[in-house]
Amino acid sequence: MNNKQWVTLLGLLGLWFWNSLQSPEQTVALTTSGELAGVMVEIDAAKFATLQDAIDQVPAEGGVVRLPAGLFEIDEPLLITSENTTLAGVGPGTHIKNLNQNGLPTLQLRPVTRNEDTRARIWRLQIENLRLSGTEQCGDGILAEGVNEIFIQGVSVDHHGGHGIHMVDCYEDPRIADCIITYNKKAGVYINKGHDIVVNANQFEENEDALVCVDSFNLCMNGNNLDDHLRHGVVIENTYGSVLSGNMIEECMGTAIILDRDCYGITLSANVIAHDMGGGIDLRDAHGCTVSANTFTLLHHFSVRVSGDSSRNTISANSFCNSHIGGEEKRKLVDENNDPIRIDMGTGIVLDATASITIVGNTFSGLAGSAVTATNACEDILVTSNVIADVNRRLPAGSPVFDVSNDSKVEVNSNIGKD
């Protein structure tokens, strides 16, 4: 070794020694057995006779149960009662199929004392990267009761006889993300008594309803795709301070979004609400809510309806339209097979005995009837600065653009366009 190489070697040794003196906190703490201190148990389910046997090995402080790829048929729920626990598959290749015939769920997450104490809670359960399927005779896909900070991600939940995901008393910070929830006999997601709820970037298809949220607070539902539901899209009851934005809600046989039972302070914004056979947004019992920047297209019956049990709402900057693409319509006014789902359709706003409603800055085009209908003694309604084009397409010539009953008090001004 020549002098230059010796100098380089000595320099590297000196640098290593200096760093070891300056950064003692970077030294890894080891147990006496040579393992990293604080490591939680990680269980390979493939080494156990049943999945429940593997789950039962998780200690009270929690751990990870890793499921291999494979089809795992069960006839009793897989029960998780420990905190800080993750159940992780390797994707849809990890398939748990529920063959139960008595309405029991596929996964059941709950405190061990839930039956004796409904106020008991466990914290931080995570279900990820697997498929749960069932039959019409089984229950929910996931039934979580009294689980705070639950996180469900990358899970396929399909063909259950109950709800896809059912949360009861999961009060603190429940999260559902990146899941596909399909063909369940009841709701895709049913949330009862939740708080600070996140439901983002999921796909829902052909459940009864996509999502039902009752007796809850602060739902944040963004960037989801909802298609082909047998009844409604989103049903929210007795819930406040929530936002639905950036969702696509198409071809529900019922109504796209329903707010009922004392909802208030909710924003419905920047959603595409398309081709829903029962209507768009139904404010049945909602107050202080905003409906803005949504696109309502090919909707039957109504795009927005506000009932007498609702008041003090704002409807602004929305587009209400049909299938017009510039010079023509993609769909026909009449279908030769008399199929309502195939015809061209557009609807506006229906007000029924409501009060204190602002309707401003919307575009109404290609509608079957009037832009706004107000009946049954509506009061303090402002309709201003809207654009009108080609409305009343299915009504006699001369029908009013704004159809206001004699007993309603509606201020209509500064709207432009042609009927």
C-alpha positions as CSV (number, residue, x, y, z in Angstrom):
1,M,0.0,0.0,0.0
2,N,1.5,3.3,-1.0
3,N,1.5,6.5,1.0
4,K,-1.6,8.0,-0.7
5,Q,-3.7,4.9,0.0
6,W,-2.5,5.0,3.7
7,V,-3.6,8.6,4.0
8,T,-7.0,7.9,2.5
9,L,-7.6,4.9,4.8
10,L,-6.6,6.9,7.9
11,G,-8.9,9.7,6.9
12,L,-11.9,7.5,6.5
13,L,-11.2,5.9,9.9
14,G,-10.9,9.3,11.5
15,L,-14.2,10.4,10.0
16,W,-16.0,7.3,11.2
17,F,-14.6,7.8,14.7
18,W,-15.6,11.5,14.8
19,N,-19.2,10.8,13.6
20,S,-19.6,8.1,16.3
21,L,-18.7,10.7,19.0
22,Q,-21.0,13.4,17.6
23,S,-24.1,11.3,16.9
24,P,-24.6,8.8,19.8
25,E,-28.4,9.2,19.4
26,Q,-28.2,7.3,16.0
27,T,-27.0,4.1,17.7
28,V,-29.7,1.5,17.4
29,A,-31.0,0.1,20.7
30,L,-30.9,-3.7,20.8
31,T,-32.4,-6.1,23.2
32,T,-30.1,-8.7,24.9
33,S,-31.1,-11.2,22.2
34,G,-29.9,-8.8,19.4
35,E,-33.4,-7.7,18.3
36,L,-34.6,-4.1,17.9
37,A,-36.3,-2.9,21.2
38,G,-40.0,-2.2,20.9
39,V,-40.7,-4.4,18.0
40,M,-44.3,-5.7,18.0
41,V,-45.3,-9.2,17.0
42,E,-45.7,-10.0,13.3
43,I,-47.6,-13.2,12.6
44,D,-47.5,-15.2,9.4
45,A,-51.1,-16.7,9.1
46,A,-49.9,-19.3,6.7
47,K,-48.3,-21.2,9.6
48,F,-51.6,-21.7,11.5
49,A,-54.5,-24.1,11.0
50,T,-57.1,-21.3,10.7
51,L,-57.1,-17.5,10.2
52,Q,-58.7,-17.1,13.6
53,D,-55.9,-19.1,15.3
54,A,-53.4,-16.6,13.8
55,I,-55.4,-13.6,14.9
56,D,-55.7,-15.0,18.4
57,Q,-51.9,-14.9,18.7
58,V,-51.9,-11.0,18.7
59,P,-51.2,-9.8,22.2
60,A,-53.1,-7.1,24.0
61,E,-50.7,-4.4,22.9
62,G,-51.2,-5.3,19.2
63,G,-49.3,-6.5,16.2
64,V,-49.6,-7.4,12.5
65,V,-51.2,-10.5,11.0
66,R,-50.0,-11.1,7.5
67,L,-52.3,-13.2,5.3
68,P,-51.0,-15.0,2.2
69,A,-52.7,-15.2,-1.2
70,G,-55.4,-17.8,-1.3
71,L,-59.1,-18.5,-0.9
72,F,-60.1,-18.8,2.7
73,E,-63.7,-20.0,3.3
74,I,-65.2,-19.3,6.8
75,D,-68.6,-19.8,8.3
76,E,-68.1,-17.8,11.5
77,P,-66.8,-14.2,11.8
78,L,-63.1,-13.5,12.2
79,L,-63.0,-11.6,15.5
80,I,-60.4,-8.9,16.3
81,T,-60.5,-7.4,19.8
82,S,-56.9,-6.2,20.3
83,E,-55.8,-2.6,19.8
84,N,-53.0,-1.4,17.5
85,T,-53.6,-4.3,15.2
86,T,-53.2,-4.6,11.4
87,L,-54.8,-7.4,9.3
88,A,-52.9,-7.2,6.0
89,G,-53.3,-9.3,2.8
90,V,-51.3,-9.1,-0.4
91,G,-54.1,-7.7,-2.5
92,P,-57.3,-9.3,-4.0
93,G,-55.4,-12.6,-4.1
94,T,-56.1,-12.7,-0.4
95,H,-59.7,-13.7,-0.5
96,I,-61.8,-14.4,2.6
97,K,-65.3,-15.8,1.6
98,N,-68.1,-15.8,4.2
99,L,-70.3,-18.9,3.9
100,N,-72.3,-18.1,7.0
101,Q,-76.1,-18.7,6.5
102,N,-77.3,-16.8,9.6
103,G,-76.6,-13.2,8.9
104,L,-73.1,-13.0,10.6
105,P,-70.4,-10.7,9.4
106,T,-67.1,-11.6,7.7
107,L,-64.9,-9.5,10.0
108,Q,-66.0,-8.4,13.4
109,L,-64.0,-5.7,15.2
110,R,-64.9,-4.8,18.8
111,P,-63.8,-4.5,22.4
112,V,-63.9,-7.9,24.2
113,T,-66.3,-6.3,26.7
114,R,-68.6,-4.8,24.1
115,N,-71.6,-6.9,25.2
116,E,-71.3,-5.8,28.8
117,D,-70.2,-2.2,28.2
118,T,-71.3,-0.4,25.1
119,R,-69.0,2.5,26.0
120,A,-65.9,0.3,25.8
121,R,-63.5,1.3,23.0
122,I,-60.4,-0.1,21.3
123,W,-58.1,2.1,19.2
124,R,-56.2,1.9,15.9
125,L,-57.3,-1.1,13.9
126,Q,-56.2,-1.3,10.3
127,I,-57.6,-3.6,7.6
128,E,-55.7,-3.5,4.3
129,N,-55.1,-5.1,0.9
130,L,-57.5,-8.0,0.8
131,R,-60.9,-9.1,-0.6
132,L,-63.9,-10.0,1.5
133,S,-66.9,-11.6,-0.2
134,G,-70.1,-13.2,1.0
135,T,-73.5,-14.5,0.1
136,E,-77.1,-13.1,0.5
137,Q,-77.4,-15.2,3.7
138,C,-74.4,-13.7,5.5
139,G,-74.2,-10.4,7.2
140,D,-71.9,-7.4,6.8
141,G,-68.5,-7.5,5.2
142,I,-66.9,-5.6,8.1
143,L,-68.8,-4.9,11.3
144,A,-66.8,-2.5,13.5
145,E,-68.3,-1.6,16.9
146,G,-66.6,0.8,19.3
147,V,-63.3,1.1,17.3
148,N,-61.7,4.5,17.3
149,E,-59.2,5.6,14.6
150,I,-60.1,2.6,12.4
151,F,-58.5,2.6,9.0
152,I,-59.7,0.5,6.1
153,Q,-57.6,0.8,2.9
154,G,-57.4,-1.2,-0.3
155,V,-60.1,-3.6,0.6
156,S,-62.6,-5.2,-1.8
157,V,-65.9,-5.8,-0.2
158,D,-68.6,-7.5,-2.3
159,H,-71.7,-9.7,-2.4
160,H,-72.7,-9.6,1.3
161,G,-76.2,-9.9,2.6
162,G,-75.8,-6.9,4.9
163,H,-73.8,-3.7,4.5
164,G,-70.3,-3.8,2.9
165,I,-68.7,-1.8,5.8
166,H,-70.8,-1.1,8.9
167,M,-69.5,1.2,11.6
168,V,-71.3,1.6,14.9
169,D,-69.9,3.9,17.6
170,C,-66.6,4.3,15.8
171,Y,-66.6,7.8,17.0
172,E,-63.0,9.1,16.6
173,D,-61.5,9.5,13.1
174,P,-62.7,6.6,11.1
175,R,-61.1,6.4,7.6
176,I,-62.1,4.4,4.5
177,A,-59.8,4.9,1.5
178,D,-59.0,3.3,-1.9
179,C,-61.6,0.5,-1.5
180,I,-64.0,-1.1,-3.9
181,I,-67.4,-1.8,-2.4
182,T,-69.8,-3.6,-4.7
183,Y,-73.0,-5.8,-4.9
184,N,-73.9,-5.7,-1.2
185,K,-77.6,-6.1,-0.4
186,K,-77.6,-3.1,2.0
187,A,-75.5,0.0,2.0
188,G,-71.9,-0.1,0.7
189,V,-70.9,1.9,3.8
190,Y,-73.2,2.5,6.8
191,I,-71.9,4.8,9.5
192,N,-73.8,5.3,12.8
193,K,-72.4,7.8,15.4
194,G,-69.1,8.7,13.8
195,H,-67.1,11.9,14.1
196,D,-64.4,13.4,11.8
197,I,-65.1,10.8,9.2
198,V,-63.0,10.4,6.0
199,V,-64.3,8.5,3.0
200,N,-62.0,9.2,0.1
201,A,-61.1,7.7,-3.3
202,N,-63.4,4.7,-3.2
203,Q,-65.5,3.0,-5.8
204,F,-69.1,2.0,-5.1
205,E,-71.3,0.0,-7.4
206,E,-74.7,-1.7,-7.3
207,N,-75.2,-1.8,-3.6
208,E,-78.6,-0.8,-2.3
209,D,-77.3,2.7,-1.2
210,A,-73.7,3.7,-1.6
211,L,-73.2,5.5,1.7
212,V,-75.5,6.1,4.7
213,C,-74.3,8.4,7.5
214,V,-76.6,8.9,10.5
215,D,-76.3,10.7,13.9
216,S,-72.8,11.8,13.1
217,F,-70.5,14.8,12.7
218,N,-68.0,16.1,10.1
219,L,-68.2,13.7,7.2
220,C,-65.6,14.4,4.6
221,M,-66.5,12.4,1.4
222,N,-64.3,13.3,-1.5
223,G,-63.2,11.9,-4.8
224,N,-65.4,8.8,-4.8
225,N,-67.1,7.1,-7.8
226,L,-70.7,5.9,-7.3
227,D,-72.5,4.0,-10.0
228,D,-75.6,1.9,-10.6
229,H,-77.1,1.8,-7.1
230,L,-80.4,0.1,-6.6
231,R,-81.8,2.9,-4.5
232,H,-79.9,6.1,-3.4
233,G,-76.4,7.3,-3.7
234,V,-75.6,9.2,-0.4
235,V,-78.0,9.5,2.5
236,I,-77.1,11.8,5.4
237,E,-79.3,12.2,8.5
238,N,-78.9,14.1,11.7
239,T,-75.4,15.1,10.8
240,Y,-73.7,18.6,10.6
241,G,-70.6,20.3,9.4
242,S,-69.8,18.0,6.5
243,V,-68.6,18.2,2.9
244,L,-69.2,16.1,-0.2
245,S,-67.0,17.3,-3.1
246,G,-65.5,15.9,-6.2
247,N,-67.7,12.8,-6.3
248,M,-69.2,11.2,-9.4
249,I,-72.7,9.9,-8.7
250,E,-74.4,8.2,-11.7
251,E,-77.4,6.1,-12.5
252,C,-78.9,5.6,-9.0
253,M,-82.4,4.2,-9.4
254,G,-83.4,6.6,-6.5
255,T,-81.9,10.0,-5.6
256,A,-78.2,10.9,-5.8
257,I,-77.9,12.8,-2.4
258,I,-80.4,13.1,0.4
259,L,-80.1,15.3,3.5
260,D,-82.7,14.5,6.1
261,R,-83.5,14.7,9.9
262,D,-82.0,18.0,11.1
263,C,-79.0,18.3,8.9
264,Y,-77.2,21.7,9.0
265,G,-74.0,23.4,7.9
266,I,-73.2,20.9,5.0
267,T,-71.6,21.8,1.7
268,L,-72.3,19.8,-1.5
269,S,-69.9,21.1,-4.1
270,A,-68.1,20.2,-7.4
271,N,-69.9,16.9,-7.8
272,V,-71.0,15.4,-11.0
273,I,-74.6,14.1,-10.6
274,A,-75.6,12.3,-13.7
275,H,-78.5,10.2,-14.9
276,D,-80.1,9.4,-11.6
277,M,-83.7,8.3,-12.0
278,G,-85.1,9.6,-8.7
279,G,-83.5,13.0,-8.8
280,G,-80.3,14.9,-7.9
281,I,-80.0,16.5,-4.4
282,D,-83.0,16.3,-2.1
283,L,-82.9,18.7,0.9
284,R,-85.6,17.1,2.9
285,D,-84.7,18.5,6.3
286,A,-81.5,20.6,5.8
287,H,-80.6,24.1,7.0
288,G,-77.7,26.5,6.3
289,C,-76.4,24.3,3.5
290,T,-74.6,25.2,0.3
291,V,-75.2,23.5,-3.1
292,S,-72.5,24.9,-5.4
293,A,-70.5,24.2,-8.6
294,N,-72.2,20.9,-9.2
295,T,-73.1,19.6,-12.6
296,F,-76.6,18.1,-12.9
297,T,-77.1,16.2,-16.1
298,L,-79.8,13.9,-17.4
299,L,-81.7,13.9,-14.1
300,H,-85.3,12.9,-13.8
301,H,-87.9,14.6,-11.6
302,F,-85.6,17.3,-10.2
303,S,-82.0,18.3,-9.9
304,V,-82.4,20.1,-6.6
305,R,-85.5,19.8,-4.4
306,V,-86.0,21.8,-1.2
307,S,-88.8,20.9,1.1
308,G,-90.9,22.7,3.7
309,D,-88.7,21.2,6.4
310,S,-85.6,22.9,5.0
311,S,-84.6,26.6,5.0
312,R,-81.7,29.1,4.7
313,N,-79.9,27.3,1.9
314,T,-77.8,28.6,-1.0
315,I,-77.8,27.2,-4.5
316,S,-75.2,28.8,-6.7
317,A,-72.9,28.4,-9.7
318,N,-74.3,25.0,-10.7
319,S,-74.9,23.7,-14.2
320,F,-78.3,22.1,-14.9
321,C,-78.3,20.5,-18.3
322,N,-79.3,17.7,-20.7
323,S,-77.2,15.9,-23.4
324,H,-76.6,19.0,-25.6
325,I,-73.2,18.9,-27.3
326,G,-73.5,22.0,-29.5
327,G,-76.1,22.0,-32.3
328,E,-77.5,18.6,-31.3
329,E,-78.3,16.3,-28.4
330,K,-76.7,13.0,-27.8
331,R,-80.0,11.5,-26.7
332,K,-83.5,11.6,-28.1
333,L,-86.6,13.2,-26.5
334,V,-88.5,10.0,-27.1
335,D,-87.2,6.4,-27.0
336,E,-88.8,3.9,-29.4
337,N,-88.8,1.3,-26.6
338,N,-90.3,3.8,-24.1
339,D,-87.3,3.3,-21.8
340,P,-86.9,6.4,-19.6
341,I,-83.2,5.7,-19.0
342,R,-82.5,6.2,-22.7
343,I,-84.2,9.6,-23.3
344,D,-82.8,13.1,-23.2
345,M,-83.7,14.8,-19.9
346,G,-82.8,17.8,-17.9
347,T,-84.4,19.2,-14.7
348,G,-84.1,22.3,-12.5
349,I,-84.9,23.3,-9.0
350,V,-88.1,22.5,-7.1
351,L,-89.1,24.5,-4.0
352,D,-92.0,23.3,-1.9
353,A,-93.1,25.4,1.1
354,T,-89.6,26.4,1.9
355,A,-88.1,29.7,3.0
356,S,-85.0,31.9,2.8
357,I,-83.4,30.3,-0.3
358,T,-80.8,32.0,-2.5
359,I,-80.6,30.9,-6.1
360,V,-77.8,32.8,-7.9
361,G,-75.3,32.4,-10.8
362,N,-76.6,29.1,-12.1
363,T,-77.0,28.0,-15.8
364,F,-80.2,26.2,-16.7
365,S,-80.1,24.7,-20.2
366,G,-81.9,22.0,-22.1
367,L,-84.5,21.4,-19.4
368,A,-87.8,19.4,-19.8
369,G,-89.6,22.0,-17.7
370,S,-89.0,25.3,-15.9
371,A,-85.8,26.4,-14.4
372,V,-87.3,27.0,-10.9
373,T,-90.6,25.9,-9.6
374,A,-91.9,27.3,-6.3
375,T,-95.2,26.0,-4.8
376,N,-97.1,26.0,-1.5
377,A,-96.3,29.4,-0.1
378,C,-92.6,29.6,-0.4
379,E,-91.2,32.7,1.3
380,D,-88.2,35.0,0.9
381,I,-86.7,33.3,-2.2
382,L,-84.2,35.2,-4.3
383,V,-83.6,34.1,-7.9
384,T,-81.1,36.3,-9.6
385,S,-78.2,36.5,-12.1
386,N,-78.9,33.1,-13.7
387,V,-78.5,32.1,-17.3
388,I,-81.4,30.4,-19.2
389,A,-81.2,28.5,-22.4
390,D,-83.7,26.1,-24.1
391,V,-85.9,25.3,-21.1
392,N,-89.5,23.9,-21.1
393,R,-88.7,21.5,-23.9
394,R,-91.5,19.1,-22.8
395,L,-94.1,21.8,-21.9
396,P,-96.5,23.9,-24.1
397,A,-95.1,27.0,-25.7
398,G,-95.2,30.0,-23.4
399,S,-94.8,28.1,-20.2
400,P,-93.0,30.1,-17.5
401,V,-89.3,29.9,-17.0
402,F,-89.8,30.5,-13.3
403,D,-93.0,28.8,-12.3
404,V,-94.1,30.5,-9.1
405,S,-97.4,29.9,-7.4
406,N,-99.6,32.8,-6.4
407,D,-99.1,32.2,-2.7
408,S,-95.2,32.2,-2.9
409,K,-93.0,35.2,-2.3
410,V,-90.2,35.0,-4.8
411,E,-87.9,37.8,-6.0
412,V,-86.9,37.1,-9.6
413,N,-84.5,39.6,-11.3
414,S,-81.4,40.1,-13.5
415,N,-81.7,36.7,-15.2
416,I,-80.7,36.5,-18.8
417,G,-81.2,34.1,-21.8
418,K,-83.9,32.5,-23.8
419,D,-86.5,29.9,-22.9
